[in-house]
Amino acid sequence: MRIFNRSHVPWFMFVLLATVAACCIYVGNFHPERLPHGFSLPPWLIHKPSDHRSIGGTPLGLVLGTISLGIFVFAALLGVRKKLPFLPVGNVQRWLRGHIWLTLLTIPLILLHSGFRLGGPMTTTLMVLYAIVMVSGIYGLILQHRLPTMMKESLPAEIVFEQIPNMRAQLCAAAEKLQRSLKQQATSGSAVVATDVSQEEVLGGFIEQRLLPYLCARRGEKYRLGHAREADDIFRHLRLRVDEIYRARVDDMRRWCDERRLTDTQLRMQHWLHSWLFVHVPLSFLLLLMTVWHAFVTLFRY
């Protein structure tokens, strides 16, 4: 998703204004002497401090914490919204924009809720977990913003992700078909053999020993043909070893390797694009559960 477009401007303005308002209310309640001279909050925004030893347990602290908890719940519901696209509660793109900007809003809200302190072991653990969730989310957001452009620039032709296994299978099948054809030619003696080893056998051996292991491998980067510069040298030398009539087949094999490297590059980028979710999603749900427990303890202990 692109971040810098007009659809995000209202959300940015809302988060900015909400942050400024929350900071002003916080200062007006706990550090009124720091307000500009002649400026004071309306009485209905000033909460009577409680006897709680931390800001999180004061009325304002509880309000900020409750808003943050509500945003966590909303953020967790994004996955449900994606699986139920028919619900008339706003489209997925709007939910995703809300997910991004409202969770960013929790940064100032939680800092104000905690009074810029970590507190005891429970709240410290909660803050560390929250930091990991936010960092992983921002990292994923940057990837989703940058990788599509990188893929467009580095991949001459993007392949439908679901079709990559089929494409790889087709490349292997084409190489096996060429290998069988060369074996038949070598057996029938249709080509003129100038040396002890025919050119069909040279190409067939190359397919068996290098081309097929690479094309059919699960991870192609472990093979020399999986690296463009080394593959160029290999195919250049192979073309010099065969006559003109076989060089078109060498070019075909080179093209198959290029296509295989293309799928490897795309899979790698897709892995980067989605791997952060394996950290972000489970830790987000753990954060939600721990926040609910934190709220329960705060409300019923004091």
Legacy VTK file of the C-alpha trace (Angstrom):
# vtk DataFile Version 3.0
C-alpha trace
ASCII
DATASET POLYDATA
POINTS 302 float
0.000 0.000 0.000
1.262 3.473 -0.883
1.427 5.750 2.155
1.964 9.105 0.550
-1.310 9.695 -1.236
-4.317 11.882 -0.621
-6.404 9.191 1.049
-4.018 9.203 4.024
-3.961 12.969 4.548
-7.149 13.092 6.709
-5.812 10.291 8.884
-2.478 12.055 9.290
-4.188 15.298 10.281
-6.440 13.463 12.750
-3.489 11.706 14.410
-1.525 14.956 14.561
-4.397 16.926 16.130
-5.254 14.081 18.525
-1.639 13.892 19.646
-1.458 17.651 20.252
-4.769 17.577 22.152
-3.684 14.628 24.311
-0.374 16.305 25.141
-2.114 19.560 26.084
-4.583 17.750 28.326
-1.771 15.759 29.923
0.297 18.859 30.668
-2.786 20.740 31.876
-3.593 17.983 34.371
-0.184 17.001 35.673
2.064 19.977 34.907
-0.221 23.016 34.638
2.674 25.344 35.451
4.214 24.453 32.087
1.264 25.799 30.113
1.762 29.147 28.364
0.945 32.164 30.517
-2.756 32.941 30.469
-3.653 29.537 29.024
-5.631 26.978 31.024
-7.789 23.987 30.277
-11.586 24.063 30.577
-12.709 22.627 33.930
-14.356 19.617 32.277
-10.965 18.529 30.895
-9.296 18.601 34.294
-9.595 15.292 36.140
-9.290 15.059 39.853
-6.089 13.135 40.582
-6.494 9.802 42.329
-4.324 8.400 45.080
-2.713 6.012 42.634
1.061 6.246 42.651
1.341 6.173 38.839
-0.264 8.312 36.153
-1.785 5.227 34.494
-4.152 4.776 37.438
-5.439 8.354 37.436
-8.716 9.182 35.684
-6.901 10.704 32.706
-4.445 7.826 32.613
-7.327 5.347 32.548
-8.984 7.262 29.699
-5.784 7.204 27.638
-5.248 3.522 28.395
-8.849 2.654 27.510
-8.575 4.447 24.161
-5.349 2.570 23.419
-6.961 -0.743 24.314
-9.887 0.039 22.016
-7.457 0.742 19.180
-5.708 -2.579 19.841
-9.040 -4.377 19.554
-9.850 -2.532 16.334
-6.415 -3.398 14.918
-6.896 -7.079 15.756
-10.222 -7.090 13.903
-8.495 -6.239 10.595
-7.840 -9.922 9.933
-11.511 -10.715 10.532
-12.537 -7.890 8.194
-10.301 -9.268 5.416
-11.911 -12.692 5.704
-15.430 -11.215 5.646
-15.278 -8.681 2.791
-19.066 -8.705 2.361
-19.718 -6.962 5.702
-21.108 -3.423 5.225
-18.654 -1.801 7.654
-16.282 0.002 5.296
-13.999 -1.523 2.704
-10.742 -3.271 3.555
-8.612 -0.351 2.348
-10.286 2.011 4.809
-9.807 -0.493 7.601
-6.158 -0.830 6.666
-5.648 2.941 6.713
-7.371 3.088 10.093
-5.208 0.209 11.309
-2.036 2.063 10.325
-2.806 5.513 11.647
-4.716 4.591 14.800
-1.978 2.216 15.922
0.533 5.017 15.336
-1.680 7.187 17.536
-1.207 4.702 20.368
2.473 5.701 20.602
1.811 9.108 22.204
-1.250 7.793 24.055
0.692 5.003 25.728
3.656 7.237 26.519
1.285 9.673 28.212
-0.611 6.834 29.909
2.619 5.520 31.409
3.894 8.961 32.373
7.041 8.176 30.336
8.011 5.476 32.823
8.338 1.721 32.490
7.008 0.858 35.940
7.185 -2.630 37.421
8.069 -5.959 35.745
4.580 -6.442 34.294
4.360 -3.007 32.680
7.995 -3.183 31.541
7.306 -6.481 29.778
4.192 -4.968 28.241
6.127 -1.939 26.972
8.889 -4.089 25.484
6.321 -6.258 23.718
4.524 -3.150 22.489
7.807 -1.748 21.126
8.505 -4.993 19.236
5.008 -5.006 17.746
5.258 -1.383 16.644
8.748 -1.746 15.185
7.752 -4.880 13.263
4.612 -3.134 12.012
6.528 -0.063 10.843
9.132 -2.334 9.218
6.382 -4.199 7.374
4.801 -0.905 6.350
8.087 0.298 4.859
8.497 -3.000 3.001
4.989 -2.834 1.585
5.668 0.717 0.442
9.115 0.131 -1.098
9.200 -3.468 -2.338
6.582 -3.116 -5.114
8.732 -0.372 -6.664
11.886 -2.444 -6.189
10.218 -5.449 -7.789
9.096 -3.363 -10.734
12.611 -2.003 -11.226
14.525 -5.262 -10.729
12.125 -7.728 -12.373
11.745 -7.268 -16.141
8.486 -9.230 -16.042
6.657 -10.016 -12.812
5.116 -13.476 -12.641
1.847 -14.284 -10.938
3.018 -15.609 -7.576
0.739 -18.654 -7.600
2.045 -19.659 -11.054
5.714 -19.832 -10.058
5.645 -23.604 -9.222
3.971 -24.335 -12.578
6.523 -22.217 -14.420
9.404 -24.023 -12.733
7.875 -27.373 -13.625
7.583 -26.269 -17.261
11.256 -25.262 -17.328
12.279 -28.682 -15.988
10.038 -30.419 -18.512
11.536 -28.400 -21.383
15.079 -29.291 -20.267
14.186 -33.000 -19.991
12.598 -32.925 -23.430
15.734 -31.391 -24.940
17.867 -33.980 -23.145
15.836 -36.849 -24.628
16.073 -35.284 -28.076
19.853 -35.011 -27.852
20.156 -38.608 -26.685
18.128 -39.790 -29.657
20.318 -37.801 -32.035
23.485 -39.135 -30.442
22.186 -42.725 -30.671
21.049 -42.454 -34.285
24.360 -40.893 -35.350
22.597 -38.216 -37.388
25.159 -35.569 -36.477
28.692 -35.518 -37.783
31.052 -36.372 -34.953
34.471 -34.786 -35.253
35.755 -35.976 -31.870
35.374 -38.951 -29.578
32.556 -37.193 -27.742
29.698 -35.912 -29.865
28.262 -32.444 -29.383
24.928 -34.012 -28.477
26.657 -35.814 -25.627
28.343 -32.591 -24.502
25.011 -30.808 -24.344
23.255 -33.816 -22.816
25.908 -34.068 -20.109
25.574 -30.356 -19.376
21.817 -30.703 -19.011
22.119 -33.699 -16.701
24.955 -32.410 -14.523
24.206 -28.688 -14.347
21.001 -27.521 -15.958
18.437 -29.964 -14.521
19.812 -29.908 -10.946
19.524 -26.124 -11.015
16.130 -25.823 -12.703
14.556 -28.465 -10.447
16.208 -27.331 -7.201
14.168 -25.897 -4.379
16.786 -23.199 -3.760
18.570 -22.141 -6.905
21.048 -19.721 -5.339
23.185 -22.678 -4.202
24.129 -23.416 -7.826
26.510 -21.529 -10.117
23.773 -21.130 -12.704
21.787 -19.313 -10.056
24.142 -16.329 -10.326
23.904 -14.252 -13.489
27.604 -13.471 -13.882
28.749 -17.059 -13.433
25.969 -18.318 -15.686
27.063 -15.912 -18.432
30.600 -17.314 -18.325
29.354 -20.913 -18.349
27.073 -20.445 -21.342
29.669 -18.420 -23.244
32.143 -21.292 -22.971
29.445 -23.829 -23.837
28.566 -21.946 -27.034
32.225 -22.097 -28.091
32.239 -25.883 -27.744
29.348 -26.551 -30.140
28.644 -25.797 -33.766
26.336 -23.069 -34.999
23.374 -25.445 -35.363
23.369 -26.124 -31.616
23.873 -22.577 -30.357
20.171 -21.794 -30.520
19.627 -24.615 -28.037
22.331 -23.207 -25.781
20.516 -19.874 -25.948
17.282 -21.645 -24.961
18.979 -23.156 -21.925
20.381 -19.780 -20.995
16.919 -18.250 -21.262
15.491 -20.987 -19.018
18.100 -20.157 -16.391
17.266 -16.457 -16.638
13.589 -17.256 -16.072
14.439 -19.487 -13.112
16.533 -16.708 -11.540
13.595 -14.378 -12.107
11.319 -16.639 -10.066
13.989 -16.917 -7.342
14.250 -13.142 -7.093
10.482 -12.740 -6.934
10.119 -15.444 -4.278
12.835 -13.798 -2.216
11.085 -10.439 -2.379
7.720 -12.013 -1.598
9.321 -13.689 1.413
10.621 -10.314 2.625
7.202 -8.810 1.998
5.339 -11.315 4.176
7.848 -12.800 6.645
7.474 -9.883 9.093
3.867 -10.973 9.652
5.103 -14.127 11.415
6.472 -11.833 14.129
3.935 -9.024 14.041
0.644 -10.956 14.065
1.191 -13.428 16.946
2.900 -10.815 19.098
0.044 -8.388 18.406
-2.482 -10.864 19.787
-0.221 -11.549 22.763
-0.009 -7.798 23.332
-3.794 -7.523 23.223
-4.230 -10.309 25.785
-1.605 -8.855 28.111
-3.135 -5.375 27.782
-6.552 -6.732 28.742
-5.000 -8.421 31.773
-3.131 -5.209 32.645
-6.403 -3.252 32.467
-8.165 -5.843 34.640
-5.449 -5.709 37.281
-5.379 -1.903 37.244
-9.141 -1.507 37.586
-9.762 -4.114 40.259
-6.643 -3.829 42.375
-7.086 -0.170 43.160
LINES 1 303
302 0 1 2 3 4 5 6 7 8 9 10 11 12 13 14 15 16 17 18 19 20 21 22 23 24 25 26 27 28 29 30 31 32 33 34 35 36 37 38 39 40 41 42 43 44 45 46 47 48 49 50 51 52 53 54 55 56 57 58 59 60 61 62 63 64 65 66 67 68 69 70 71 72 73 74 75 76 77 78 79 80 81 82 83 84 85 86 87 88 89 90 91 92 93 94 95 96 97 98 99 100 101 102 103 104 105 106 107 108 109 110 111 112 113 114 115 116 117 118 119 120 121 122 123 124 125 126 127 128 129 130 131 132 133 134 135 136 137 138 139 140 141 142 143 144 145 146 147 148 149 150 151 152 153 154 155 156 157 158 159 160 161 162 163 164 165 166 167 168 169 170 171 172 173 174 175 176 177 178 179 180 181 182 183 184 185 186 187 188 189 190 191 192 193 194 195 196 197 198 199 200 201 202 203 204 205 206 207 208 209 210 211 212 213 214 215 216 217 218 219 220 221 222 223 224 225 226 227 228 229 230 231 232 233 234 235 236 237 238 239 240 241 242 243 244 245 246 247 248 249 250 251 252 253 254 255 256 257 258 259 260 261 262 263 264 265 266 267 268 269 270 271 272 273 274 275 276 277 278 279 280 281 282 283 284 285 286 287 288 289 290 291 292 293 294 295 296 297 298 299 300 301
